[in-house]
Amino acid sequence: MSELPLVIHLVDDTTAGGVTRVLDYIATSPALTRLADHRFETVARGRVSLRRYKADVIVSHLAISWRNLPALLAIRAANPGARLVHVEHSYTKGFMQHNVPNTRRFLRLLKTGFAIFDAVVAVSQAQARWFRKEELCADAKLFAIRSCVDLSAFTQLAPAGNSGKIIGAIGRMDRQKGFDTLIEGFRAVEDDTLALHFYGAGAEFETLQALAEGDARIVFKGFTADPVEAYAAVDVVVLPSRWEAYGLVAIEALCAGRTVLCAPVDGLTDHADYGARFLASRSADAIADGLRALDPAHTPSIQGVQTHVAARAEAEFAHGWARLLDAMLQKPVSQPVAVSARLQ
């Protein structure tokens, strides 16, 4: 039997979060470890190094910035025999709208950075559409692979037990997540039977507490090391993000059998394929309207389909990586992974 191709993944952020969890899944998933020998290297952000990696494929999970371009160019120069891939975990149309004053310069940065690589991976179809619209890289080298983590534990959860009354906000307390707007929208709903539970920590914690002051229905549960516990305690999960490359919380919640209500933003729109529902916009008024519509009669249980959703998401992820590695190595590395039909 021939040796598996060696794939080195470079990362410059090892804090707990979505990227780290995706990498953990790549390292442990049988479907993915059959494709290649995946190894992981932590590099200092922005540090120029001419280190040579004995790899068939080098995958960058690194931040692209003007400051970091020399480091990315050095990887390319030091490894002329390897195929280079970049996975873009952060930048989206929404990110640009909310954070970038000079959009032309920002798009030039991305186009320059992407040009260093042989392939660019978008982590959602929505992100890939934005890349194409802005012509950030040649279509032939763009791959859309929705992010994934191990979803098995979420599929084992019991059905939600409070008739849609406990609303969950799960994730990092950061401006990106739009939890401030969620609190405003929730407080506009005059229903004493509703509760809003926050699970997470972050820089916006005190700001969010101040916004919630005086409403006993809003409870801050703090950081939960095991996200399964958070999903088990809520009926509905709301994602009011300002921008989101994909949104792992949405796929986890769907696999947990919870109703998911998303802002129609960036990669969150990909979750329509798996059964997510959508707000008319991410405004406080739209959030309030969406919460008012969560009457049990209008919130059919999705329990029973979560194993199907998990199997499909995991298969799509493995299939995407198989396609990518086939293209980079210019030879098949595995049999294609079957992907189930779109959920009805």
Residue pairs with C-beta under 8 A, 6 or more apart in sequence:
3 37
4 34
4 35
4 36
4 37
4 333
5 35
5 36
5 37
5 56
5 57
5 325
5 329
5 333
6 36
6 37
6 39
6 54
6 55
6 56
6 57
7 36
7 37
7 38
7 39
7 55
7 56
7 57
7 58
7 59
7 325
8 39
8 40
8 41
8 53
8 55
8 57
8 58
8 59
9 23
9 26
9 38
9 39
9 40
9 41
9 59
9 61
10 41
10 43
10 58
10 59
10 60
10 61
10 62
10 75
11 19
11 20
11 23
11 40
11 41
11 42
11 43
11 61
11 62
12 42
12 43
12 44
12 45
12 61
12 62
12 63
13 19
13 20
13 45
13 61
13 63
14 20
14 42
17 172
18 89
18 147
18 149
18 246
18 248
19 61
19 89
21 149
21 248
22 89
22 147
22 148
22 149
22 248
23 40
23 61
24 149
24 150
25 32
25 148
25 149
25 150
25 317
26 32
26 38
26 321
27 33
27 38
27 40
28 150
29 150
29 314
29 318
31 314
31 315
31 318
31 337
32 38
32 317
32 318
32 321
34 334
35 318
35 321
35 322
35 325
35 333
35 334
36 56
36 57
36 325
36 333
39 55
41 53
43 49
43 62
43 71
45 62
45 63
45 68
45 71
46 65
46 67
46 68
46 71
47 71
48 70
48 71
48 74
49 71
49 74
49 75
49 78
50 74
50 77
50 78
51 78
52 78
52 79
53 79
53 82
55 79
55 82
56 82
56 83
56 328
56 329
57 82
57 83
57 84
57 85
57 325
57 328
57 329
58 75
58 79
58 82
58 83
58 84
58 85
59 85
59 86
59 87
60 72
60 75
60 84
60 85
60 86
60 87
60 117
61 87
61 89
62 68
62 71
62 72
62 86
63 90
64 72
64 86
64 88
64 91
64 109
64 110
64 113
64 114
65 109
66 109
69 109
69 112
69 113
69 116
72 113
72 116
73 116
75 84
75 116
76 84
76 116
76 117
83 118
83 119
83 328
83 329
84 116
84 117
84 118
84 119
85 117
85 118
85 119
85 120
85 121
85 324
85 328
86 113
86 114
86 116
86 117
86 119
86 120
86 121
87 121
87 123
87 145
88 120
88 121
88 122
88 123
88 127
88 131
88 245
89 123
89 147
89 245
90 245
91 110
91 245
92 126
92 127
92 130
92 243
92 244
92 245
92 266
92 267
93 130
93 243
93 266
94 241
94 242
94 243
94 244
94 265
94 266
95 243
95 245
95 266
96 103
96 106
96 107
97 243
98 242
98 243
99 243
100 106
107 134
107 136
110 134
110 136
111 134
111 135
111 136
111 137
114 120
114 136
114 137
115 137
117 141
118 141
118 328
119 141
119 142
119 143
119 324
119 327
119 328
120 131
120 136
120 137
120 141
120 142
120 143
121 143
121 144
121 145
121 324
122 128
122 131
122 142
122 143
122 144
122 145
123 144
123 145
123 146
123 147
123 245
123 246
123 267
124 144
124 146
124 147
124 245
124 246
124 266
124 267
124 269
124 270
125 144
125 146
125 267
125 270
126 266
126 267
126 268
126 269
126 270
127 144
127 245
127 246
127 266
127 267
128 142
128 144
130 266
131 137
131 142
132 139
132 142
143 320
143 323
143 324
143 327
144 320
145 316
145 317
145 320
145 321
145 324
146 246
146 267
146 270
146 313
146 316
146 317
146 320
147 245
147 246
147 248
147 317
148 251
148 313
148 314
148 316
148 317
149 248
149 252
151 251
151 252
151 255
151 309
151 310
151 313
151 314
152 310
153 228
154 228
154 231
154 252
154 253
154 255
154 256
154 306
154 310
155 255
155 256
155 257
155 306
155 307
155 310
157 228
157 231
157 232
157 256
157 257
158 232
159 257
159 301
159 303
160 166
160 234
160 235
160 236
160 257
160 258
160 259
160 301
160 303
161 235
162 235
163 235
163 296
164 235
164 236
164 259
164 294
164 295
164 296
164 299
165 193
165 194
165 195
165 235
166 195
166 197
166 233
166 234
166 235
166 236
167 186
167 194
167 195
167 196
167 197
167 234
167 235
167 236
167 237
167 238
167 291
167 294
168 197
168 199
168 230
168 231
168 233
168 234
168 235
168 236
168 237
168 238
168 253
168 258
169 177
169 179
169 182
169 196
169 197
169 198
169 199
169 200
169 237
169 238
170 198
170 199
170 200
170 227
170 230
170 231
170 234
170 237
170 249
170 253
171 177
171 199
171 200
171 239
171 249
172 200
172 201
172 202
173 179
173 198
173 200
173 201
173 202
173 203
173 204
173 205
173 208
174 202
174 203
174 204
175 204
175 242
176 241
176 242
176 243
176 244
177 204
177 239
177 240
177 241
177 242
178 240
178 241
178 242
178 263
178 282
179 198
179 204
179 208
179 240
180 204
180 207
180 208
180 211
181 240
181 282
181 283
181 284
181 287
182 196
182 238
182 240
182 287
183 196
183 208
183 211
183 212
183 218
184 211
184 284
184 287
185 240
185 283
185 284
185 285
185 286
185 287
185 288
185 290
185 291
186 194
186 196
186 215
186 217
186 218
186 287
186 288
186 291
187 212
187 215
187 218
188 284
188 285
188 288
189 288
189 291
189 292
191 292
192 217
194 217
194 291
195 217
195 218
195 219
196 212
196 217
196 218
196 219
197 219
197 221
197 233
197 234
198 208
198 218
198 219
198 220
198 221
199 221
199 222
199 223
199 224
199 227
199 230
200 222
200 223
200 224
201 222
201 223
205 220
208 220
209 220
212 218
212 220
221 230
221 233
224 230
227 252
228 256
231 237
231 252
231 253
231 256
231 258
232 256
234 258
235 258
235 259
236 258
236 259
236 260
236 261
236 294
236 299
237 249
237 250
237 253
237 258
237 259
237 260
237 261
238 260
238 261
238 262
238 287
238 290
238 291
239 247
239 249
239 250
239 260
239 261
239 262
239 263
239 268
240 263
240 279
240 282
240 287
241 247
241 262
241 263
241 265
241 266
241 268
241 282
242 263
242 265
242 282
243 265
243 266
244 265
244 266
244 267
244 268
245 266
245 267
246 267
246 268
246 270
247 262
247 267
247 268
247 270
247 271
250 260
250 262
250 268
250 271
250 274
250 276
251 271
251 274
251 309
251 313
253 260
254 260
254 271
254 274
254 275
254 276
254 302
254 306
254 309
255 306
255 307
255 309
255 310
255 313
256 306
257 301
257 302
257 303
257 304
257 305
257 306
258 302
259 277
259 294
259 299
259 302
260 271
260 275
260 276
260 277
261 276
261 277
261 278
261 279
261 290
261 291
261 294
262 268
262 269
262 271
262 276
262 277
262 278
262 279
263 278
263 279
263 281
263 282
264 278
264 279
264 280
264 281
264 282
265 282
268 276
269 278
272 278
273 342
273 343
274 309
274 312
274 313
274 343
275 302
275 305
275 309
275 343
277 290
279 286
279 287
279 289
279 290
280 286
280 289
280 290
305 343
308 340
308 343
309 343
311 340
312 339
312 340
312 343
315 337
315 338
315 339
315 340
316 337
316 339
318 337
319 336
319 337
319 339
322 333
322 334
322 336
322 337
325 333
325 334
326 332
326 333
